[in-house]
Amino acid sequence: MQPRAHRSSRASTERDVDETPQSVRAARAEYLHELLFRSGTPVFALLDAARDPGVVKLLETGDCPYTCLYAGHSGEIYKPYAPYLAQVAKGSRVLDTLLRKGWGQSVGYFIGSRSEPGELLTHLRKFLFVDLPGKERRAYFRFYDPRVMRAFLPTCSDEQLDDWLREHLEWFVIEAEEGAWARVFVRTTPERREAQGVSDRLVLTPIQLPVVPASQDEMAHAPDSRIAV
């Protein structure tokens, strides 16, 4: 992965040159790594190769299992700029690269799921296309783009979120603009909703990421993916 400007043939977007100091990127990566695994939920990355041609090479030469969201022949045709689902392990090289070089570049985001990878993949593939009012053709829904998902989730109705979450998704950790903040969306339990008299399926916690390595005390008191459960 290369933190520099390029134009994607699929996304038709151009990234600005990333001028974030390496020390800041390292501090953010350390904090995010701790945050992702605090709940004990298996961690997956949704990645958009259209944003960075290095995504495919990273996955192919990396140390985590991954699958293209496009099935069959489509996955082969659009391989260089397709979306991917990867299960990332704590301390893996792929995860370290994503956090240090991909965070803030709109390359992807992270989700927590206890479902089997195949079941999660099948669930996510249902959302690749959407029907447009008054149109006969279906359109791609780029939910694997963090810019799309961080805007989409807060607008969803309870019914839409129920359809999205099902039994598969527990939380989302999505970069905010420029990567200085993380937006943590956490699924609420029916018991919590009943006790508090609320219907919200997700609770959003914005987290400002550190610019210097966080202390152990700061790590211990950081918001995490269990905050709303």
NUPAMAR-700250 format. One record per residue: residue number from 1; residue in three letters; x, y, z of N, C-alpha, C in turn. Coordinates in steps of 0.1 Angstrom, whole numbers, plus 5000, padded with zeros to 4 digits. Atoms other than C-alpha are relative to their C-alpha. Layout:
<pts>
+------+---------+------+------+------+------+------+------+------+------+------+
: pagu : tordren :   nu :   nv :   nw :  cau :  cav :  caw :   cu :   cv :   cw :
+------+---------+------+------+------+------+------+------+------+------+------+
:  NUM :     ala :    X :    Y :    Z :    X :    Y :    Z :    X :    Y :    Z :
...
+------+---------+------+------+------+------+------+------+------+------+------+
</pts>
This chain:
<pts>
+------+---------+------+------+------+------+------+------+------+------+------+
: pagu : tordren :   nu :   nv :   nw :  cau :  cav :  caw :   cu :   cv :   cw :
+------+---------+------+------+------+------+------+------+------+------+------+
:    1 :     met : 5008 : 4988 : 5000 : 5000 : 5000 : 5000 : 5009 : 5012 : 5000 :
:    2 :     gln : 4991 : 4988 : 5001 : 5013 : 5034 : 4991 : 4992 : 5013 : 5004 :
:    3 :     pro : 5007 : 4988 : 4996 : 5002 : 5066 : 5010 : 5003 : 5012 : 4991 :
:    4 :     arg : 4997 : 4989 : 5009 : 5003 : 5088 : 4980 : 4988 : 5002 : 4991 :
:    5 :     ala : 5012 : 4997 : 5008 : 4979 : 5104 : 4955 : 5001 : 4991 : 4987 :
:    6 :     his : 5002 : 5007 : 5012 : 4966 : 5083 : 4926 : 4986 : 5001 : 4996 :
:    7 :     arg : 5014 : 5000 : 5005 : 4935 : 5081 : 4904 : 4996 : 4986 : 4998 :
:    8 :     ser : 5005 : 5013 : 5001 : 4914 : 5050 : 4907 : 4991 : 4999 : 4987 :
:    9 :     ser : 5008 : 5001 : 5012 : 4898 : 5037 : 4875 : 4986 : 4996 : 5003 :
:   10 :     arg : 5013 : 5004 : 4996 : 4868 : 5024 : 4894 : 4993 : 5011 : 5008 :
:   11 :     ala : 5006 : 4991 : 4991 : 4862 : 5050 : 4921 : 5000 : 5014 : 4994 :
:   12 :     ser : 4999 : 4986 : 5006 : 4872 : 5081 : 4899 : 5002 : 5010 : 5011 :
:   13 :     thr : 4997 : 4990 : 4989 : 4886 : 5098 : 4930 : 5015 : 5001 : 5001 :
:   14 :     glu : 4985 : 4998 : 4999 : 4920 : 5112 : 4938 : 5003 : 5003 : 5014 :
:   15 :     arg : 4996 : 4998 : 4986 : 4936 : 5110 : 4972 : 5011 : 5010 : 5000 :
:   16 :     asp : 4990 : 4990 : 4997 : 4956 : 5138 : 4986 : 5013 : 4993 : 5005 :
:   17 :     val : 4988 : 5005 : 4994 : 4992 : 5132 : 4995 : 4999 : 5000 : 5015 :
:   18 :     asp : 5001 : 5001 : 4985 : 4993 : 5120 : 5031 : 5012 : 5006 : 5006 :
:   19 :     glu : 4989 : 4993 : 4993 : 5015 : 5143 : 5051 : 5000 : 4998 : 5015 :
:   20 :     thr : 5000 : 5003 : 4986 : 5007 : 5128 : 5085 : 5014 : 4995 : 5004 :
:   21 :     pro : 4987 : 5005 : 4995 : 5040 : 5123 : 5104 : 5000 : 4986 : 5004 :
:   22 :     gln : 4999 : 5015 : 4997 : 5051 : 5087 : 5108 : 4998 : 4998 : 5015 :
:   23 :     ser : 5001 : 5002 : 4985 : 5052 : 5091 : 5146 : 4985 : 5001 : 5004 :
:   24 :     val : 5014 : 4999 : 4997 : 5015 : 5102 : 5146 : 4993 : 4987 : 4994 :
:   25 :     arg : 5006 : 5012 : 5005 : 5005 : 5073 : 5123 : 5003 : 4988 : 5009 :
:   26 :     ala : 4997 : 5011 : 4991 : 5023 : 5049 : 5146 : 4992 : 5000 : 5013 :
:   27 :     ala : 5007 : 4998 : 4988 : 5006 : 5063 : 5177 : 4985 : 4996 : 4997 :
:   28 :     arg : 5014 : 5004 : 5003 : 4972 : 5060 : 5160 : 4998 : 4985 : 4998 :
:   29 :     ala : 5001 : 5014 : 5003 : 4979 : 5025 : 5148 : 5001 : 4992 : 5013 :
:   30 :     glu : 4999 : 5007 : 4987 : 4989 : 5013 : 5183 : 4987 : 5001 : 5007 :
:   31 :     tyr : 5013 : 4998 : 4993 : 4957 : 5028 : 5198 : 4989 : 4992 : 4993 :
:   32 :     leu : 5010 : 5007 : 5007 : 4935 : 5014 : 5171 : 5001 : 4984 : 5001 :
:   33 :     his : 4997 : 5015 : 4998 : 4951 : 4979 : 5174 : 4994 : 4995 : 5013 :
:   34 :     glu : 5006 : 5003 : 4986 : 4942 : 4979 : 5211 : 4985 : 5000 : 5000 :
:   35 :     leu : 5015 : 4998 : 5001 : 4907 : 4992 : 5204 : 4993 : 4988 : 4993 :
:   36 :     leu : 5007 : 5010 : 5008 : 4898 : 4966 : 5178 : 4999 : 4987 : 5007 :
:   37 :     phe : 5000 : 5013 : 4994 : 4906 : 4936 : 5200 : 4996 : 4999 : 5014 :
:   38 :     arg : 5003 : 5000 : 4986 : 4894 : 4947 : 5234 : 4987 : 4992 : 5003 :
:   39 :     ser : 5013 : 5007 : 4998 : 4859 : 4931 : 5230 : 5002 : 4985 : 4999 :
:   40 :     gly : 4998 : 5015 : 5003 : 4873 : 4897 : 5220 : 4992 : 4995 : 4988 :
:   41 :     thr : 5007 : 5004 : 5012 : 4851 : 4897 : 5189 : 5010 : 4999 : 4988 :
:   42 :     pro : 4992 : 5001 : 5012 : 4868 : 4884 : 5157 : 4999 : 5013 : 4992 :
:   43 :     val : 4999 : 4987 : 5007 : 4879 : 4914 : 5136 : 5002 : 4997 : 4985 :
:   44 :     phe : 4999 : 5001 : 5015 : 4874 : 4917 : 5098 : 5002 : 5014 : 4995 :
:   45 :     ala : 4998 : 4987 : 5007 : 4885 : 4944 : 5074 : 4992 : 4999 : 4987 :
:   46 :     leu : 5006 : 4999 : 5013 : 4863 : 4955 : 5045 : 5009 : 5010 : 4992 :
:   47 :     leu : 4990 : 4992 : 5007 : 4887 : 4969 : 5019 : 4996 : 5003 : 4985 :
:   48 :     asp : 5003 : 4995 : 5014 : 4883 : 4988 : 4986 : 5012 : 5001 : 4992 :
:   49 :     ala : 4988 : 4999 : 5009 : 4910 : 4980 : 4961 : 5000 : 5011 : 4990 :
:   50 :     ala : 5001 : 4989 : 5009 : 4897 : 5007 : 4939 : 5007 : 5013 : 5005 :
:   51 :     arg : 4994 : 4989 : 4994 : 4911 : 5032 : 4963 : 5015 : 4999 : 5001 :
:   52 :     asp : 4986 : 5002 : 4999 : 4946 : 5017 : 4964 : 5004 : 4987 : 4993 :
:   53 :     pro : 4996 : 5012 : 5006 : 4961 : 4992 : 4940 : 5008 : 4991 : 5008 :
:   54 :     gly : 4992 : 5008 : 4991 : 4983 : 4980 : 4968 : 4992 : 4990 : 5009 :
:   55 :     val : 5008 : 5009 : 4991 : 4954 : 4963 : 4986 : 5001 : 4986 : 4996 :
:   56 :     val : 5000 : 5014 : 5005 : 4954 : 4932 : 4964 : 5013 : 4994 : 5003 :
:   57 :     lys : 4987 : 5005 : 4998 : 4991 : 4928 : 4966 : 5002 : 4997 : 5015 :
:   58 :     leu : 4999 : 5001 : 4986 : 4990 : 4933 : 5004 : 4993 : 4987 : 5004 :
:   59 :     leu : 5007 : 5012 : 4996 : 4964 : 4905 : 5007 : 5006 : 4988 : 4995 :
:   60 :     glu : 4995 : 5012 : 5006 : 4980 : 4881 : 4983 : 5013 : 4996 : 5006 :
:   61 :     thr : 4987 : 5003 : 4993 : 5014 : 4884 : 5001 : 4999 : 5000 : 5015 :
:   62 :     gly : 5001 : 4998 : 4986 : 5000 : 4888 : 5035 : 4998 : 4987 : 5008 :
:   63 :     asp : 5001 : 5011 : 4991 : 4992 : 4866 : 5065 : 4986 : 4999 : 5006 :
:   64 :     cys : 5014 : 5002 : 4995 : 4954 : 4866 : 5068 : 4991 : 4995 : 4988 :
:   65 :     pro : 5009 : 5005 : 5011 : 4926 : 4849 : 5049 : 4991 : 5011 : 4995 :
:   66 :     tyr : 5008 : 4989 : 5006 : 4906 : 4870 : 5025 : 4992 : 4994 : 4989 :
:   67 :     thr : 5009 : 5004 : 5011 : 4878 : 4867 : 4999 : 4995 : 5013 : 4993 :
:   68 :     cys : 5006 : 4989 : 5008 : 4866 : 4890 : 4971 : 4985 : 5000 : 5002 :
:   69 :     leu : 5014 : 4999 : 4998 : 4831 : 4903 : 4977 : 4992 : 4996 : 4987 :
:   70 :     tyr : 5006 : 5004 : 5012 : 4824 : 4898 : 4940 : 5002 : 4985 : 4998 :
:   71 :     ala : 4999 : 5015 : 5001 : 4816 : 4861 : 4934 : 5004 : 4996 : 4986 :
:   72 :     gly : 4998 : 5007 : 5013 : 4828 : 4838 : 4906 : 5008 : 5008 : 4990 :
:   73 :     his : 4992 : 4993 : 5011 : 4839 : 4853 : 4873 : 5001 : 5015 : 5002 :
:   74 :     ser : 4999 : 4986 : 4998 : 4832 : 4888 : 4883 : 5012 : 5004 : 5009 :
:   75 :     gly : 4989 : 4998 : 4991 : 4857 : 4885 : 4911 : 5014 : 4999 : 4993 :
:   76 :     glu : 4987 : 5001 : 5008 : 4884 : 4875 : 4885 : 5001 : 5013 : 4991 :
:   77 :     ile : 4999 : 4988 : 5010 : 4875 : 4903 : 4860 : 5003 : 5013 : 5007 :
:   78 :     tyr : 4998 : 4987 : 4993 : 4874 : 4931 : 4886 : 5010 : 4999 : 5012 :
:   79 :     lys : 4990 : 5002 : 4989 : 4901 : 4917 : 4909 : 5008 : 5012 : 5004 :
:   80 :     pro : 4991 : 4989 : 4996 : 4924 : 4948 : 4907 : 4993 : 5011 : 5008 :
:   81 :     tyr : 5007 : 4989 : 4993 : 4897 : 4971 : 4920 : 4987 : 4996 : 5007 :
:   82 :     ala : 5011 : 5006 : 4994 : 4872 : 4949 : 4937 : 5000 : 5003 : 5016 :
:   83 :     pro : 5000 : 5000 : 4985 : 4861 : 4950 : 4974 : 5003 : 4986 : 5006 :
:   84 :     tyr : 4995 : 5012 : 4993 : 4875 : 4924 : 4998 : 4996 : 5000 : 5014 :
:   85 :     leu : 5002 : 5002 : 4986 : 4867 : 4909 : 5031 : 5012 : 4992 : 5005 :
:   86 :     ala : 4988 : 5007 : 4995 : 4897 : 4899 : 5052 : 4999 : 4999 : 5015 :
:   87 :     gln : 5000 : 5002 : 4985 : 4898 : 4884 : 5087 : 5015 : 5003 : 5005 :
:   88 :     val : 4987 : 4996 : 4995 : 4927 : 4901 : 5105 : 5003 : 4995 : 5014 :
:   89 :     ala : 4996 : 5004 : 4987 : 4946 : 4887 : 5134 : 5008 : 5010 : 5008 :
:   90 :     lys : 4992 : 4990 : 4992 : 4961 : 4906 : 5163 : 5015 : 4998 : 4997 :
:   91 :     gly : 4986 : 5000 : 5002 : 4996 : 4915 : 5155 : 5004 : 4996 : 4986 :
:   92 :     ser : 4996 : 5004 : 5014 : 4994 : 4905 : 5118 : 5006 : 5011 : 4992 :
:   93 :     arg : 4994 : 4990 : 5008 : 5014 : 4922 : 5092 : 4990 : 5008 : 4991 :
:   94 :     val : 5011 : 4994 : 5008 : 4983 : 4929 : 5071 : 4994 : 5011 : 5008 :
:   95 :     leu : 5007 : 4990 : 4991 : 4966 : 4947 : 5100 : 5009 : 5011 : 5003 :
:   96 :     asp : 4991 : 4990 : 4997 : 4997 : 4966 : 5109 : 5001 : 5010 : 4988 :
:   97 :     thr : 4999 : 4992 : 5012 : 5000 : 4979 : 5073 : 4987 : 5008 : 4998 :
:   98 :     leu : 5013 : 4993 : 5001 : 4963 : 4988 : 5072 : 4999 : 5012 : 5009 :
:   99 :     leu : 5001 : 4989 : 4990 : 4965 : 5008 : 5104 : 5010 : 5011 : 4998 :
:  100 :     arg : 4989 : 4990 : 5001 : 4998 : 5025 : 5097 : 4999 : 5008 : 4986 :
:  101 :     lys : 4999 : 4993 : 5014 : 4994 : 5033 : 5059 : 4986 : 5002 : 4994 :
:  102 :     gly : 5013 : 4999 : 5006 : 4957 : 5027 : 5051 : 4990 : 5009 : 5008 :
:  103 :     trp : 5009 : 4992 : 4992 : 4940 : 5045 : 5080 : 5000 : 5015 : 4995 :
:  104 :     gly : 5000 : 4986 : 5005 : 4928 : 5080 : 5068 : 5000 : 5001 : 4985 :
:  105 :     gln : 4999 : 5000 : 5015 : 4931 : 5070 : 5031 : 4987 : 4995 : 4994 :
:  106 :     ser : 5013 : 5005 : 5005 : 4895 : 5057 : 5027 : 5001 : 4987 : 4993 :
:  107 :     val : 4998 : 5013 : 5006 : 4908 : 5023 : 5019 : 4990 : 4989 : 5005 :
:  108 :     gly : 5009 : 5009 : 4994 : 4884 : 5005 : 5042 : 4997 : 5003 : 5014 :
:  109 :     tyr : 5003 : 4998 : 4986 : 4872 : 5000 : 5077 : 4999 : 4986 : 5007 :
:  110 :     phe : 5000 : 5012 : 4993 : 4868 : 4973 : 5104 : 4986 : 4997 : 5006 :
:  111 :     ile : 5012 : 5005 : 4994 : 4839 : 4952 : 5116 : 5002 : 4989 : 5010 :
:  112 :     gly : 4999 : 5011 : 4991 : 4834 : 4928 : 5145 : 4988 : 4990 : 4997 :
:  113 :     ser : 5010 : 5010 : 5002 : 4816 : 4895 : 5139 : 5004 : 4987 : 5005 :
:  114 :     arg : 4997 : 5013 : 4995 : 4813 : 4862 : 5156 : 4995 : 4989 : 4990 :
:  115 :     ser : 5005 : 5009 : 5010 : 4798 : 4846 : 5124 : 5012 : 4993 : 4993 :
:  116 :     glu : 4989 : 5006 : 5008 : 4818 : 4821 : 5104 : 5002 : 5009 : 4988 :
:  117 :     pro : 4997 : 4992 : 5011 : 4836 : 4839 : 5076 : 4991 : 4998 : 4988 :
:  118 :     gly : 5008 : 5003 : 5011 : 4816 : 4822 : 5049 : 4986 : 5006 : 5002 :
:  119 :     glu : 5013 : 4995 : 4998 : 4783 : 4832 : 5065 : 5000 : 5015 : 5000 :
:  120 :     leu : 4998 : 4985 : 5000 : 4795 : 4868 : 5070 : 5001 : 5005 : 4985 :
:  121 :     leu : 4999 : 4997 : 5014 : 4805 : 4869 : 5033 : 4987 : 5000 : 4993 :
:  122 :     thr : 5014 : 5001 : 5007 : 4771 : 4857 : 5021 : 4991 : 5011 : 5004 :
:  123 :     his : 5009 : 4989 : 4995 : 4754 : 4883 : 5043 : 5004 : 5013 : 4994 :
:  124 :     leu : 4996 : 4987 : 5006 : 4775 : 4912 : 5030 : 4997 : 5001 : 4985 :
:  125 :     arg : 5002 : 4999 : 5014 : 4771 : 4902 : 4994 : 4986 : 5004 : 4996 :
:  126 :     lys : 5013 : 4996 : 5003 : 4734 : 4908 : 4997 : 4998 : 5015 : 4998 :
:  127 :     phe : 5001 : 4985 : 5000 : 4741 : 4946 : 4999 : 5008 : 5006 : 4989 :
:  128 :     leu : 4992 : 4995 : 5011 : 4763 : 4949 : 4968 : 4993 : 5008 : 4990 :
:  129 :     phe : 5008 : 4993 : 5010 : 4735 : 4961 : 4947 : 4987 : 5005 : 5006 :
:  130 :     val : 5012 : 4994 : 4995 : 4705 : 4984 : 4954 : 4991 : 5003 : 4988 :
:  131 :     asp : 5010 : 4996 : 5010 : 4673 : 4991 : 4934 : 4998 : 5015 : 5001 :
:  132 :     leu : 5002 : 4985 : 5001 : 4670 : 5028 : 4923 : 4985 : 5002 : 4996 :
:  133 :     pro : 5013 : 4997 : 5003 : 4635 : 5043 : 4923 : 4999 : 5005 : 4985 :
:  134 :     gly : 5002 : 4995 : 5014 : 4622 : 5046 : 4887 : 5010 : 4995 : 4990 :
:  135 :     lys : 4989 : 5005 : 5009 : 4652 : 5027 : 4873 : 4999 : 4985 : 4999 :
:  136 :     glu : 5001 : 5015 : 5002 : 4652 : 4992 : 4857 : 5013 : 4993 : 5004 :
:  137 :     arg : 4987 : 5006 : 4997 : 4689 : 4986 : 4863 : 5004 : 5003 : 5015 :
:  138 :     arg : 4996 : 4998 : 4986 : 4704 : 4981 : 4898 : 5013 : 5007 : 5000 :
:  139 :     ala : 4987 : 4993 : 4999 : 4733 : 5001 : 4911 : 5009 : 4994 : 5011 :
:  140 :     tyr : 4991 : 5005 : 4990 : 4764 : 4992 : 4930 : 4998 : 5009 : 5013 :
:  141 :     phe : 4999 : 4992 : 4987 : 4763 : 5002 : 4967 : 5013 : 4998 : 5006 :
:  142 :     arg : 4986 : 5000 : 4995 : 4798 : 5010 : 4979 : 5001 : 5000 : 5015 :
:  143 :     phe : 5000 : 5000 : 4986 : 4792 : 5001 : 5015 : 5014 : 4997 : 5006 :
:  144 :     tyr : 4986 : 5003 : 4995 : 4829 : 4990 : 5018 : 5009 : 5012 : 4999 :
:  145 :     asp : 4993 : 4988 : 5000 : 4839 : 5026 : 5013 : 4997 : 5007 : 5013 :
:  146 :     pro : 5003 : 4994 : 4987 : 4843 : 5042 : 5048 : 4993 : 5014 : 4999 :
:  147 :     arg : 5007 : 4987 : 5002 : 4831 : 5076 : 5034 : 4985 : 4998 : 4998 :
:  148 :     val : 5014 : 5003 : 5003 : 4799 : 5060 : 5023 : 4993 : 4995 : 5013 :
:  149 :     met : 5006 : 5006 : 4989 : 4793 : 5039 : 5054 : 4998 : 5009 : 5012 :
:  150 :     arg : 5002 : 4992 : 4989 : 4799 : 5065 : 5080 : 4989 : 5011 : 4998 :
:  151 :     ala : 5012 : 4991 : 5003 : 4773 : 5087 : 5063 : 4987 : 4992 : 5000 :
:  152 :     phe : 5012 : 5009 : 5001 : 4749 : 5058 : 5057 : 4994 : 4996 : 5013 :
:  153 :     leu : 5005 : 5006 : 4988 : 4746 : 5042 : 5091 : 4992 : 5010 : 5009 :
:  154 :     pro : 5008 : 4991 : 4992 : 4733 : 5073 : 5110 : 4986 : 5003 : 4994 :
:  155 :     thr : 5013 : 4997 : 5007 : 4705 : 5077 : 5084 : 4990 : 4988 : 5000 :
:  156 :     cys : 5008 : 5012 : 5001 : 4692 : 5041 : 5087 : 4989 : 5000 : 5010 :
:  157 :     ser : 5011 : 5003 : 4990 : 4658 : 5032 : 5102 : 5004 : 4988 : 5008 :
:  158 :     asp : 4998 : 5013 : 4992 : 4656 : 5005 : 5128 : 4998 : 4988 : 4991 :
:  159 :     glu : 5002 : 5012 : 5008 : 4643 : 4981 : 5102 : 5012 : 4998 : 4990 :
:  160 :     gln : 4988 : 5001 : 5008 : 4672 : 4989 : 5079 : 5012 : 4994 : 5008 :
:  161 :     leu : 4989 : 5005 : 4992 : 4697 : 4983 : 5107 : 4998 : 4986 : 5004 :
:  162 :     asp : 5003 : 5014 : 4997 : 4680 : 4951 : 5117 : 5004 : 4991 : 4988 :
:  163 :     asp : 4997 : 5008 : 5012 : 4684 : 4939 : 5081 : 5016 : 5000 : 4998 :
:  164 :     trp : 4985 : 5000 : 5001 : 4721 : 4950 : 5081 : 5007 : 4992 : 5010 :
:  165 :     leu : 4993 : 5006 : 4989 : 4731 : 4937 : 5114 : 4997 : 4985 : 5001 :
:  166 :     arg : 5004 : 5014 : 4998 : 4711 : 4905 : 5117 : 5008 : 4994 : 5012 :
:  167 :     glu : 4992 : 5005 : 4989 : 4731 : 4881 : 5138 : 5015 : 5001 : 4997 :
:  168 :     his : 4987 : 5000 : 5005 : 4763 : 4889 : 5120 : 5009 : 5011 : 5004 :
:  169 :     leu : 4991 : 4988 : 4997 : 4776 : 4924 : 5129 : 4998 : 5006 : 5014 :
:  170 :     glu : 5001 : 4994 : 4987 : 4784 : 4937 : 5163 : 5005 : 5014 : 5001 :
:  171 :     trp : 4995 : 4987 : 4999 : 4804 : 4968 : 5157 : 5007 : 5004 : 4987 :
:  172 :     phe : 4993 : 4994 : 5011 : 4820 : 4991 : 5131 : 5010 : 5010 : 5005 :
:  173 :     val : 4990 : 4989 : 4997 : 4852 : 5011 : 5135 : 5004 : 5006 : 4987 :
:  174 :     ile : 4999 : 4993 : 5013 : 4853 : 5037 : 5107 : 5008 : 5013 : 5002 :
:  175 :     glu : 4992 : 4987 : 4999 : 4878 : 5065 : 5101 : 4991 : 5011 : 4997 :
:  176 :     ala : 5006 : 4988 : 5004 : 4865 : 5100 : 5101 : 5009 : 5008 : 4991 :
:  177 :     glu : 4992 : 4992 : 5009 : 4878 : 5127 : 5079 : 5014 : 5002 : 5004 :
:  178 :     glu : 4985 : 4998 : 4998 : 4916 : 5128 : 5076 : 5006 : 4990 : 5010 :
:  179 :     gly : 4995 : 5010 : 4991 : 4919 : 5099 : 5101 : 5004 : 5004 : 5014 :
:  180 :     ala : 4997 : 4996 : 4986 : 4923 : 5120 : 5132 : 4990 : 4995 : 5010 :
:  181 :     trp : 5010 : 5006 : 4992 : 4891 : 5105 : 5146 : 4996 : 4987 : 4995 :
:  182 :     ala : 5007 : 5012 : 5003 : 4875 : 5071 : 5147 : 4985 : 5001 : 5004 :
:  183 :     arg : 5014 : 5001 : 4997 : 4838 : 5066 : 5146 : 4996 : 4985 : 5003 :
:  184 :     val : 5003 : 5014 : 4996 : 4828 : 5035 : 5166 : 4985 : 4999 : 5001 :
:  185 :     phe : 5014 : 5003 : 5000 : 4793 : 5022 : 5159 : 4999 : 4986 : 5007 :
:  186 :     val : 5001 : 5013 : 4993 : 4783 : 4995 : 5184 : 4985 : 4996 : 5001 :
:  187 :     arg : 5014 : 5006 : 4999 : 4752 : 4973 : 5183 : 4995 : 5000 : 5015 :
:  188 :     thr : 5006 : 5001 : 4987 : 4729 : 4975 : 5213 : 4992 : 4987 : 5002 :
:  189 :     thr : 5007 : 5013 : 4997 : 4713 : 4945 : 5230 : 4985 : 5004 : 5002 :
:  190 :     pro : 5014 : 4998 : 4997 : 4675 : 4941 : 5232 : 4997 : 5003 : 5015 :
:  191 :     glu : 5001 : 4998 : 4986 : 4679 : 4940 : 5270 : 5003 : 5015 : 5004 :
:  192 :     arg : 4997 : 4986 : 4998 : 4696 : 4974 : 5270 : 4990 : 5009 : 4995 :
:  193 :     arg : 5011 : 4992 : 5005 : 4670 : 4989 : 5248 : 4988 : 5000 : 5008 :
:  194 :     glu : 5012 : 5001 : 4992 : 4642 : 4977 : 5269 : 5002 : 5007 : 5014 :
:  195 :     ala : 4997 : 4994 : 4987 : 4659 : 4988 : 5302 : 5000 : 5015 : 4999 :
:  196 :     gln : 4999 : 4986 : 5001 : 4665 : 5023 : 5289 : 4989 : 5006 : 4992 :
:  197 :     gly : 5011 : 4994 : 5007 : 4634 : 5027 : 5269 : 5003 : 5006 : 4987 :
:  198 :     val : 4996 : 4995 : 5013 : 4652 : 5033 : 5236 : 4999 : 4990 : 4989 :
:  199 :     ser : 5001 : 5009 : 5011 : 4650 : 5018 : 5202 : 5013 : 4999 : 4991 :
:  200 :     asp : 4988 : 4999 : 5008 : 4685 : 5027 : 5188 : 5007 : 4987 : 4999 :
:  201 :     arg : 4993 : 5012 : 5003 : 4701 : 4997 : 5172 : 5015 : 5001 : 5001 :
:  202 :     leu : 4986 : 4997 : 4999 : 4735 : 5013 : 5171 : 5003 : 5013 : 5008 :
:  203 :     val : 4996 : 4988 : 4992 : 4753 : 5038 : 5194 : 5013 : 5004 : 4994 :
:  204 :     leu : 4987 : 4995 : 5006 : 4780 : 5060 : 5179 : 5008 : 5007 : 5011 :
:  205 :     thr : 4991 : 4994 : 4991 : 4810 : 5070 : 5199 : 5012 : 5006 : 4992 :
:  206 :     pro : 4988 : 4995 : 5007 : 4835 : 5094 : 5182 : 5012 : 5000 : 5010 :
:  207 :     ile : 4988 : 5001 : 4992 : 4870 : 5089 : 5194 : 5012 : 5007 : 4993 :
:  208 :     gln : 4988 : 4993 : 5005 : 4899 : 5113 : 5189 : 5012 : 4992 : 5002 :
:  209 :     leu : 4988 : 5008 : 4999 : 4930 : 5094 : 5182 : 5012 : 5008 : 5005 :
:  210 :     pro : 4988 : 4993 : 4994 : 4963 : 5102 : 5200 : 5010 : 5004 : 4989 :
:  211 :     val : 4989 : 4997 : 5009 : 4992 : 5119 : 5183 : 5013 : 4996 : 5006 :
:  212 :     val : 4988 : 5006 : 4994 : 5017 : 5104 : 5207 : 4995 : 4987 : 5006 :
:  213 :     pro : 5004 : 5013 : 4994 : 5017 : 5068 : 5221 : 4992 : 5002 : 5013 :
:  214 :     ala : 5008 : 4999 : 4988 : 4990 : 5064 : 5247 : 5006 : 4992 : 5012 :
:  215 :     ser : 4996 : 5007 : 4988 : 4998 : 5054 : 5283 : 4991 : 4988 : 5002 :
:  216 :     gln : 5008 : 5012 : 4997 : 4986 : 5021 : 5297 : 4987 : 5004 : 5007 :
:  217 :     asp : 5013 : 4995 : 4993 : 4961 : 5041 : 5319 : 4990 : 5005 : 4990 :
:  218 :     glu : 5008 : 4995 : 5011 : 4948 : 5059 : 5288 : 4994 : 4989 : 4992 :
:  219 :     met : 5005 : 5011 : 5008 : 4944 : 5026 : 5270 : 4989 : 4993 : 5008 :
:  220 :     ala : 5009 : 5007 : 4991 : 4926 : 5010 : 5300 : 4987 : 5007 : 5001 :
:  221 :     his : 5013 : 4993 : 4999 : 4900 : 5038 : 5301 : 4995 : 5005 : 4986 :
:  222 :     ala : 5005 : 4996 : 5014 : 4896 : 5042 : 5263 : 4986 : 4994 : 4998 :
:  223 :     pro : 5013 : 5006 : 5004 : 4861 : 5037 : 5249 : 5003 : 4988 : 4991 :
:  224 :     asp : 4997 : 5011 : 5009 : 4859 : 5004 : 5232 : 4987 : 4994 : 4995 :
:  225 :     ser : 5012 : 5005 : 5007 : 4835 : 4982 : 5213 : 4990 : 4994 : 5009 :
:  226 :     arg : 5010 : 5005 : 4990 : 4817 : 4971 : 5245 : 4993 : 5011 : 5006 :
:  227 :     ile : 5004 : 4989 : 4993 : 4808 : 5006 : 5254 : 4984 : 5001 : 5001 :
:  228 :     ala : 5014 : 4999 : 5000 : 4771 : 5003 : 5245 : 4993 : 4987 : 5004 :
:  229 :     val : 5006 : 5013 : 4998 : 4765 : 4967 : 5253 : 4995 : 4999 : 5015 :
+------+---------+------+------+------+------+------+------+------+------+------+
</pts>
